[in-house]
């Protein structure tokens, strides 16, 4: 089973876990191009920092849903627009999803 593991800062990990963050960004540079471009994974594991194997509350496992390439401006990458791999980590909820009719 092919697994992509991404260590995250606590802020981003918590936002993904809470469902607010739908994508995780990695710069479109040679390092990430080699690891992502043209590759498929079975699952993605997002970690809060670098947990031990028994710290399950610091791990999120999701099915691999791919990525897109986007140009974004984000404080983490500085004030200028950058091109990133936008890795899908959550599926957005539909407006009426989970509501009783």
N, C-alpha and C positions, 0 to 999 in steps of 0.2 A: 504494500500500500504506500503510495507516494503522498507525503505530508509536507506542506509548507508551514514552517513555524516562524512566527513573527513576534519578537519581543516588543512590547509597547511601554510607553510612559503611562503612569497610573491614570492620568487625566483622560487619555484616549481609550485605554482599556475599560474604564468605568463607563464612558459614553457608549462604547460598543455593547457592553453588557446590559446597559439600561435601554438599548434600542434607539438611542438618539443619533448615533453615528452609523452611517450605512456603508462607508468605504474607508479603507485604510490606504494612505498614500506613501509611495516610495518614489524617489526621484528617477526619472528616465535617464539613467546613466549606464555605463558599461557593466558595472557591478550587478545592478538589478536586471538589466537586459539579459545577461547571461543566465540568471536564475529564473526569469519569468517568460521571456519572449518565446513563443512556440511550444511552451510546456504546459502540461496538464497535471493536476494533482487530484487525489481522491478526497482529501480534506485539508483544511487549514486549521492550525492551532495558534491562537493568539494568547500571549502570556503577559502577565503584569510583571515587567522586569524579567528576572531570570530565576523563576521559582525552582525549588527542589521537586523531585518526582512525586512527593506526597502532598504538595500544596495545591490541591485540586481547585480551591477557590480562586487561585490566581491563573487559571487556565480556562479558555473557552475553545470548544471544538465546533467547527461548522463545516458543512459540505463545501467543496470547492465550486464556486460559481463564476470564476474567471475574473477578468479585469477589463478596463478600458483605458485608453491613453487620453489624458486631459491636460489642459493648461489652466492652472489655478494660481491664485494669490493666497498665501497662507502665512500667518505669523511665524510658524515653525521654520519656514524656508526663507524668510526675509521679506522685504517690501516689494520685490520684483516678481512678475509672473514667472512660473516655472512649469515645465512639462513633467507630468507624473504618471505612474501606473496607479490607477484607482482600483484597488482590489476590493471586490464585493465581499462584505462581511455580514451584512444584514439585508433582509428583504423589507422594503417599506410596507407598512400596514396600509391597507385601503381604508378610505374614510369610514365605511360602515362595518369594517371587519370586527367581529367579536361582539357586536351589538345585537340585542334581541329585537325582533321585529314586532 
